[in-house]
Amino acid sequence: MKTSTKKTLLAAAISSACLFTAMPSYAEFTANAGVSSNYIWRGLTQTENEAAVQGGIDYSHEGGFYAGTWASNVNYGAGDVYSYEHDMYFGFAAESGDISYDVGYLYYNYDDEANFDFAEIYGTVGMGGFSLSLYVLAHTEADEGLGQDFGFGKATYTSVDYTTEVLNGTELGFHVGYHQGDFAEAFNGVEGYVDYGISIAKDGFSFAITGTDLDDAGDDDAFDNDAVKFTVGYSMDFAL
């Protein structure tokens, strides 16, 4: 799933504006396209460790508002009805000096037969190379099972990230996150867990090493989500 201000391989276009300086107003449309050896979301493969083709369109305004849409192929195992993920999102991002923030709404859309669409609200605060993010379940079309609660705020994802520039424009990133809640468990097939990663990116190319604290891979060993994963990718942006 795509989230704002997030994964190195799936970076959302974010507009930022100084809160205290008057600037000419403008709007911009951009498109992005990429390929990856694996689609990793919050430490877990979304393609059964196979390749993904991804792309989207974003709108951003100097005032800080942004909106966009993004899609990828997905594969959750033999016999499932999922074939694609289509995300839609909007939000507001701004910065002043070294402090930045981003708040928004993100809707995850899947095949009609899946009946598992859901949405999150999110917020990120950044200072220098550090950022702290929180994603909160807003609503879902999925049916609750016995003893489950898919209500507002009943599933969350919290992450801490740090990025820095090294070696003439190469970006080095570190990440750790925690996903929990009944809906998170229903969708992922695993209980609350920690994910972590390190990534290197330059000129559209990226390499990431990711892992989780899971003791086993769940019901389907093909996902192998308890193992460290190595992912390479390439993406490019276009002005529209």
C-alpha positions as CSV (number, residue, x, y, z in Angstrom):
1,M,0.0,0.0,0.0
2,K,1.1,3.5,-0.7
3,T,1.3,6.0,2.1
4,S,2.4,9.5,2.2
5,T,6.0,10.4,3.2
6,K,6.9,6.9,3.4
7,K,8.7,3.9,1.7
8,T,11.9,4.6,-0.3
9,L,10.5,2.5,-3.2
10,L,7.1,4.2,-3.1
11,A,7.7,7.8,-2.3
12,A,4.5,10.0,-2.6
13,A,4.9,13.5,-4.2
14,I,4.5,16.0,-1.4
15,S,4.2,19.8,-1.7
16,S,5.7,21.9,1.0
17,A,5.3,25.7,1.6
18,C,6.7,28.1,4.0
19,L,4.0,29.2,6.5
20,F,5.4,32.7,7.0
21,T,6.5,33.8,3.5
22,A,4.2,35.1,0.7
23,M,5.0,33.3,-2.5
24,P,3.5,33.2,-6.0
25,S,0.7,30.6,-6.3
26,Y,1.0,27.7,-8.7
27,A,-0.2,24.2,-9.3
28,E,1.7,21.3,-10.7
29,F,0.8,17.8,-12.0
30,T,3.4,15.1,-12.1
31,A,3.4,11.4,-13.0
32,N,5.6,8.6,-11.7
33,A,6.3,5.0,-12.9
34,G,8.6,2.3,-11.5
35,V,9.4,-1.3,-11.2
36,S,10.5,-3.3,-8.2
37,S,11.8,-6.8,-7.5
38,N,9.3,-7.0,-4.6
39,Y,6.5,-4.8,-3.3
40,I,7.2,-4.4,0.4
41,W,4.6,-2.6,2.6
42,R,5.3,-2.2,6.3
43,G,7.8,-5.0,6.1
44,L,5.5,-7.5,4.4
45,T,5.5,-8.6,0.8
46,Q,2.4,-7.7,-1.2
47,T,3.4,-9.7,-4.3
48,E,4.4,-13.1,-2.8
49,N,8.0,-11.9,-3.2
50,E,7.5,-11.4,-7.0
51,A,8.1,-8.2,-9.1
52,A,5.8,-5.2,-9.2
53,V,5.0,-2.5,-11.7
54,Q,3.7,0.7,-10.2
55,G,2.8,4.2,-11.1
56,G,0.6,7.2,-10.3
57,I,-0.3,10.8,-10.9
58,D,0.0,13.6,-8.3
59,Y,-1.2,17.2,-8.0
60,S,0.5,19.7,-5.7
61,H,-0.1,23.3,-4.9
62,E,2.3,25.9,-3.5
63,G,-0.2,26.5,-0.7
64,G,0.6,23.0,0.6
65,F,-2.4,21.0,-0.6
66,Y,-1.7,17.8,-2.6
67,A,-3.7,14.9,-4.0
68,G,-2.9,11.9,-6.1
69,T,-3.6,8.3,-7.2
70,W,-1.3,5.3,-7.5
71,A,-1.6,1.7,-8.5
72,S,0.4,-1.6,-8.3
73,N,-0.1,-5.2,-9.0
74,V,-0.5,-7.4,-5.9
75,N,-0.5,-11.2,-5.2
76,Y,-1.6,-12.6,-1.8
77,G,-1.3,-16.3,-2.7
78,A,-2.9,-19.0,-4.9
79,G,-6.6,-18.8,-5.2
80,D,-7.1,-15.3,-3.8
81,V,-9.1,-12.6,-5.7
82,Y,-6.6,-9.8,-5.3
83,S,-4.9,-8.6,-8.5
84,Y,-4.4,-4.9,-8.0
85,E,-4.1,-2.1,-5.5
86,H,-5.4,1.4,-6.3
87,D,-4.8,4.2,-3.8
88,M,-6.3,7.6,-3.7
89,Y,-5.1,10.3,-1.2
90,F,-5.1,14.0,-0.4
91,G,-3.5,16.1,2.3
92,F,-1.7,19.2,3.4
93,A,2.1,19.5,3.9
94,A,4.1,22.5,5.0
95,E,7.4,23.4,6.6
96,S,9.1,26.2,8.5
97,G,12.9,26.0,8.9
98,D,13.8,22.5,9.9
99,I,10.3,21.6,11.1
100,S,7.8,20.0,8.7
101,Y,4.4,18.4,8.9
102,D,2.0,16.4,6.7
103,V,-1.6,15.3,7.4
104,G,-3.9,13.6,5.1
105,Y,-6.4,10.8,4.1
106,L,-5.5,7.7,2.2
107,Y,-8.0,5.2,0.6
108,Y,-6.8,1.7,-0.4
109,N,-9.0,0.1,-3.2
110,Y,-8.8,-3.5,-4.3
111,D,-10.7,-5.9,-6.6
112,D,-14.5,-5.8,-5.9
113,E,-14.5,-9.5,-5.0
114,A,-12.0,-8.9,-2.2
115,N,-14.4,-6.7,-0.2
116,F,-11.5,-5.4,1.9
117,D,-11.1,-1.7,0.9
118,F,-10.0,0.5,3.8
119,A,-8.9,4.0,4.6
120,E,-6.4,5.6,7.0
121,I,-5.8,9.1,8.2
122,Y,-2.2,10.0,8.8
123,G,0.2,12.6,10.2
124,T,3.9,13.1,10.0
125,V,6.2,15.5,11.8
126,G,9.7,15.9,10.7
127,M,12.8,17.7,12.0
128,G,16.0,17.7,10.0
129,G,16.4,14.1,8.7
130,F,14.1,12.6,11.3
131,S,10.4,12.0,10.9
132,L,7.7,10.4,13.1
133,S,4.5,9.1,11.4
134,L,1.2,7.8,12.7
135,Y,-1.5,6.0,10.5
136,V,-4.9,5.4,12.0
137,L,-7.6,3.2,10.5
138,A,-10.5,5.4,9.5
139,H,-13.0,2.9,8.0
140,T,-13.3,-0.3,6.0
141,E,-15.8,-2.3,4.0
142,A,-14.5,-5.5,5.4
143,D,-16.8,-7.5,7.7
144,E,-15.6,-8.0,11.3
145,G,-15.0,-11.5,12.5
146,L,-16.0,-12.9,15.9
147,G,-14.3,-10.8,18.6
148,Q,-12.8,-8.3,16.1
149,D,-13.2,-4.5,16.1
150,F,-12.6,-2.7,12.8
151,G,-13.8,0.7,14.2
152,F,-12.1,4.0,13.8
153,G,-8.7,4.1,15.5
154,K,-8.7,0.3,16.2
155,A,-5.7,-0.3,14.1
156,T,-2.5,1.9,13.9
157,Y,0.9,2.0,12.3
158,T,3.6,4.1,13.9
159,S,7.0,4.6,12.3
160,V,10.3,6.5,12.8
161,D,12.5,7.3,9.9
162,Y,15.8,9.0,9.3
163,T,17.4,10.0,6.0
164,T,20.7,11.6,5.2
165,E,22.7,12.4,2.1
166,V,26.0,10.5,1.6
167,L,28.4,10.1,-1.3
168,N,27.4,12.9,-3.7
169,G,23.6,12.8,-3.6
170,T,23.1,9.2,-2.5
171,E,20.3,9.0,0.1
172,L,20.7,6.7,3.0
173,G,17.5,5.8,5.0
174,F,16.7,4.0,8.2
175,H,13.3,2.9,9.3
176,V,11.4,1.1,12.1
177,G,7.7,0.7,12.5
178,Y,5.0,-1.1,14.5
179,H,1.6,-2.3,13.1
180,Q,-1.1,-3.5,15.4
181,G,-4.9,-3.9,15.7
182,D,-7.6,-6.4,14.7
183,F,-7.9,-5.0,11.2
184,A,-4.1,-5.1,10.7
185,E,-4.1,-8.7,11.8
186,A,-7.0,-9.6,9.5
187,F,-5.5,-8.0,6.5
188,N,-1.9,-9.2,7.0
189,G,-2.6,-12.6,8.5
190,V,-0.1,-12.0,11.3
191,E,-0.5,-10.4,14.8
192,G,1.1,-7.1,15.8
193,Y,4.7,-6.9,14.7
194,V,7.7,-4.6,14.3
195,D,9.3,-4.0,10.8
196,Y,12.6,-2.4,10.1
197,G,14.8,-1.5,7.1
198,I,17.7,0.3,5.6
199,S,17.7,1.7,2.1
200,I,20.0,3.5,-0.4
201,A,18.7,5.5,-3.3
202,K,20.2,7.7,-6.1
203,D,18.9,8.9,-9.5
204,G,15.8,6.7,-9.4
205,F,17.6,3.5,-8.4
206,S,17.1,2.0,-4.9
207,F,18.2,-0.9,-2.9
208,A,16.5,-1.9,0.4
209,I,17.0,-4.5,3.1
210,T,13.9,-5.1,5.2
211,G,12.8,-7.4,8.0
212,T,10.3,-8.0,10.8
213,D,10.3,-9.5,14.3
214,L,7.9,-12.3,13.2
215,D,8.8,-15.8,14.4
216,D,7.2,-17.5,11.5
217,A,5.8,-16.6,8.0
218,G,2.2,-17.3,8.8
219,D,0.0,-19.8,7.1
220,D,1.7,-19.5,3.7
221,D,5.5,-20.0,3.7
222,A,5.6,-18.5,0.2
223,F,5.4,-15.0,1.8
224,D,8.4,-15.7,3.9
225,N,7.7,-12.6,6.0
226,D,9.9,-13.8,8.9
227,A,13.0,-13.6,6.6
228,V,15.2,-10.6,5.7
229,K,14.3,-9.4,2.2
230,F,16.5,-7.6,-0.4
231,T,14.7,-5.4,-2.9
232,V,15.9,-3.4,-5.9
233,G,13.9,-0.9,-7.8
234,Y,13.9,1.9,-10.3
235,S,11.4,4.8,-10.6
236,M,11.1,8.0,-12.6
237,D,9.0,11.2,-12.4
238,F,7.5,13.1,-15.3
239,A,6.1,16.7,-15.4
240,L,2.6,16.9,-17.0
